[in-house]
């Protein structure tokens, strides 16, 4: 016997499901990474975890910005935890994603500190010394006596609070990743403002870091007051600086 056709005359076989979208998979990966960051902090076994990180260490122009964030895991709400669900190393997030995370970090943090060091100070004291001291000052301002302090990468010789170095810390600790967001967004906003004061260098796009266009602009115009003379760059070499 022939099988009856559907009322429309078309096959009644349902189309296969297309499955999760690429965007959905990417979101889940970011959320899993954020969960690993929080797990790292909670496994330290303390209520308060402070982390610090910097932005601008490897740039040709602009200040060095160090930030520290204290997270109180005893009072961190589920709402704040969800808002930080895409937390990760700030370099792995787009400018738009960092801008979304910035107010979420501010709301969730028990304390936030930012230290900025200008170009003359970097040139006069040296990048590494300036960086270590800026990180130390930020960490000292947020440290809790019953907590643990973490720094990304290396120990801080003159820091007045006990701390632990965490290699690749901005990709392992939620507190350090939160600090990296604060430092990066703070510095990027400043460099965008400098784009009008020092036209032609593309600071709104490169944030003072080395790009082919930035180096060409230095060669064509000469370095601005915002450029570090102590940073070894081929653009500076060609200008005999």
WOWO-V475817 format. One record per pair of residues at least 24 apart in sequence whose ideal C-beta (glycine too) atoms are under 10 Angstrom apart, sorted by the first residue. I is the first residue (numbers start at 1). J is the second residue. Records with the same first field share a line. If there is no record, write none. Layout:
# WOWO-V475817
I->J + J
This chain:
# WOWO-V475817
26->86
27->85 + 86
29->86 + 88
30->85 + 86 + 87 + 88 + 92 + 93 + 97
31->82 + 85 + 86 + 87
32->85
33->85 + 86 + 87 + 88 + 89 + 92 + 171 + 177
34->81 + 82 + 84 + 85 + 86 + 87 + 88 + 174 + 177
35->81 + 85 + 87 + 174
36->88 + 171 + 172 + 173 + 174
37->84 + 87 + 88 + 89 + 169 + 170 + 171 + 172 + 173 + 174 + 175 + 176 + 177 + 178
38->71 + 73 + 76 + 81 + 84 + 85 + 87 + 173 + 174 + 175 + 177
39->172 + 173 + 174
40->150 + 166 + 169 + 171 + 172 + 173 + 174 + 175 + 176 + 177
41->71 + 73 + 148 + 150 + 172 + 173 + 174 + 175 + 176 + 177 + 178
42->71 + 73 + 174
44->73 + 147 + 148 + 150 + 164 + 173 + 175
45->148
46->73 + 74 + 144 + 146 + 147 + 148
47->71 + 72 + 73 + 74 + 75 + 76 + 110 + 144 + 146 + 147 + 148
48->72 + 73 + 74 + 110 + 111 + 142 + 143 + 144 + 145 + 146 + 147 + 148 + 149 + 175
49->73 + 110 + 144 + 147 + 148 + 149 + 150 + 173 + 174 + 175 + 176 + 178
50->109 + 110 + 111 + 113 + 138 + 139 + 140 + 141 + 142 + 143 + 144 + 147 + 148 + 149 + 150 + 151 + 161 + 163 + 173 + 175 + 176 + 178 + 179
51->139 + 142 + 148 + 149 + 150 + 151 + 152 + 163 + 166 + 169 + 170 + 172 + 173 + 174 + 175 + 176 + 177 + 178 + 179 + 180
52->113 + 115 + 134 + 135 + 136 + 137 + 138 + 139 + 140 + 141 + 142 + 143 + 149 + 150 + 151 + 152 + 156 + 159 + 163 + 169 + 175 + 176 + 178 + 179 + 180 + 182 + 183
53->89 + 90 + 135 + 138 + 150 + 151 + 152 + 153 + 169 + 170 + 173 + 175 + 176 + 177 + 178 + 179 + 180 + 181 + 182 + 183 + 184
54->115 + 117 + 130 + 131 + 132 + 134 + 135 + 138 + 151 + 152 + 153 + 170 + 179 + 180 + 183 + 184 + 187
55->90 + 91 + 179 + 180 + 181 + 182 + 183 + 184 + 185 + 186 + 187 + 188 + 190 + 191 + 207
56->116 + 117 + 122 + 127 + 131 + 134 + 183 + 184 + 186 + 187 + 188 + 190 + 191 + 207 + 208 + 209 + 228
57->122 + 127 + 128 + 130 + 131 + 134 + 153 + 183
58->127 + 208 + 209 + 210 + 231
59->122 + 187 + 191 + 203 + 206 + 207 + 208 + 209 + 210 + 214 + 226 + 227 + 228 + 231
60->201 + 206 + 208 + 209 + 210 + 211 + 214 + 215 + 218 + 223 + 226 + 227 + 228 + 231 + 232 + 233 + 235 + 236
61->119 + 191 + 194 + 198 + 201 + 203 + 206 + 207 + 208 + 209 + 210 + 214 + 218 + 223 + 224 + 225 + 226 + 227 + 228 + 231 + 233
62->118 + 119 + 122 + 187 + 188 + 190 + 191 + 194 + 198 + 203 + 206 + 207 + 208 + 209 + 226 + 227 + 228
63->115 + 116 + 117 + 118 + 119 + 121 + 122 + 130 + 134 + 186 + 187 + 190 + 191 + 194 + 208 + 226 + 228
64->115 + 116 + 117 + 118 + 119 + 121 + 122 + 127 + 130 + 131 + 133 + 134 + 135 + 183 + 187 + 228
65->114 + 115 + 116 + 117 + 134 + 138 + 182 + 183 + 184 + 185 + 186 + 187 + 188 + 189 + 190 + 191
66->113 + 114 + 115 + 116 + 117 + 130 + 131 + 132 + 133 + 134 + 135 + 136 + 137 + 138 + 139 + 151 + 179 + 182 + 183 + 186 + 187
67->105 + 112 + 113 + 114 + 115 + 116 + 134 + 135 + 138 + 139 + 142 + 176 + 178 + 179 + 180 + 181 + 182 + 183 + 184 + 185 + 186 + 187
68->109 + 111 + 112 + 113 + 114 + 115 + 134 + 135 + 136 + 137 + 138 + 139 + 140 + 141 + 142 + 143 + 149 + 150 + 151 + 175 + 176 + 178 + 179 + 182 + 183
69->105 + 106 + 108 + 109 + 110 + 111 + 112 + 113 + 114 + 138 + 139 + 142 + 174 + 175 + 176 + 177 + 178 + 179 + 180 + 181 + 182 + 183
70->109 + 110 + 111 + 112 + 113 + 139 + 141 + 142 + 143 + 144 + 147 + 149 + 175 + 178 + 179
71->105 + 108 + 109 + 110 + 111 + 142 + 144 + 147 + 173 + 174 + 175 + 178 + 179
72->108 + 109 + 110 + 111 + 144 + 147
73->110 + 147 + 174 + 175
74->110
75->108 + 110
76->108 + 109 + 110 + 174
77->107 + 108
79->104 + 107 + 108
80->104 + 105 + 107 + 108 + 109
81->108 + 174
83->107 + 108
84->108 + 109 + 174 + 177 + 178 + 181
87->170 + 173 + 174 + 175 + 177 + 178 + 180 + 181
88->170 + 171 + 174 + 177 + 180 + 181
89->152 + 168 + 169 + 170 + 171 + 172 + 176 + 177 + 180 + 181 + 184
90->170 + 177 + 178 + 179 + 180 + 181 + 182 + 183 + 184 + 185 + 188
91->170 + 171 + 180 + 184
92->170 + 171 + 177 + 180
93->177 + 180 + 181 + 184 + 185
95->184 + 185 + 188 + 192 + 205 + 207
97->181
98->180 + 181 + 182 + 184 + 185 + 188
99->181 + 185 + 188 + 189
100->181
101->177 + 178 + 180 + 181 + 182 + 184 + 185
102->178 + 181 + 182 + 184 + 185 + 186 + 188 + 189
103->185
104->178 + 181
105->174 + 177 + 178 + 179 + 180 + 181 + 182 + 185
106->178 + 181 + 182
108->174 + 178
109->142 + 175 + 178 + 179 + 182
110->142 + 144 + 147
111->141 + 142 + 143 + 144
112->138 + 141 + 142 + 178 + 179 + 182
113->137 + 138 + 139 + 140 + 141 + 142 + 143 + 179 + 182
114->138 + 141 + 179 + 182 + 183 + 186 + 187
115->139 + 140 + 141 + 183
116->183 + 186 + 187 + 190
118->226
119->208 + 224 + 225 + 226 + 227 + 228 + 229 + 230 + 231
120->225 + 228 + 229
122->228 + 229 + 230 + 231
123->227 + 228 + 229 + 230 + 231
124->230
125->230
126->230
127->228 + 230 + 231
128->154
129->157 + 158
130->230
131->156
132->156 + 157 + 158 + 159
133->157 + 158 + 159
134->183
135->159 + 163 + 179 + 183
136->160 + 161 + 163
138->179 + 182 + 183
139->163 + 179
142->175 + 179
147->175
148->173 + 175
149->175
150->174 + 175 + 176 + 179
151->176 + 179
152->176 + 177 + 179 + 180
191->226
194->224 + 225 + 226
197->224 + 225 + 226
198->223 + 224 + 225 + 226 + 227
199->224
200->224
201->226 + 227
210->234 + 235
